[in-house]
Amino acid sequence: MSAFTEFDQERREINELLEQGYRIVNIEEDLDGARVKFMRSGPVAAVQVLQLLTADARKHVTTVLPGIQRTPEEAVESSV
């Protein structure tokens, strides 16, 4: 599998979880990559953990992190 294909697969998994309402609650990095813990609150709380192996996927997480971590109310307040 090419490096881009691996990254694209990891990026899609990240984006799918975010679209499903999960939020990133923890990132642990080591020599094997990064473990990103996602949590979704609501009537039935759910936790997912992704093991990211590509450096580009780890960069993608840190790029989308600031924008997704704000609640809609915080986003409105910061744009005023």
C-alpha positions, 0 to 999 in steps of 0.5 A, spaced: 500 500 500 502 506 498 504 512 503 498 516 500 493 510 500 495 509 508 494 516 509 488 517 506 484 511 509 486 514 516 484 521 514 477 518 512 477 514 519 478 520 523 473 525 518 468 519 519 468 519 527 468 527 527 462 527 522 458 522 527 459 527 533 465 524 536 470 529 539 478 528 540 479 527 548 486 524 548 492 523 543 498 519 545 504 519 541 510 514 541 515 510 536 509 506 533 505 512 531 499 515 535 493 513 539 487 518 538 481 517 543 475 519 540 468 520 545 461 521 543 456 524 549 449 523 549 444 518 551 449 512 550 456 514 550 461 511 546 469 511 545 473 509 539 481 509 539 484 509 532 492 507 531 495 512 526 501 510 523 502 515 518 505 522 520 501 525 515 494 523 519 497 525 525 498 532 522 491 532 520 489 531 527 493 536 529 490 541 524 483 539 525 483 539 532 482 547 534 476 548 529 473 541 532 474 542 539 470 549 540 462 548 541 458 552 536 456 557 542 464 558 542 465 559 535 459 564 535 462 568 540 469 568 537 466 571 530 463 577 534 
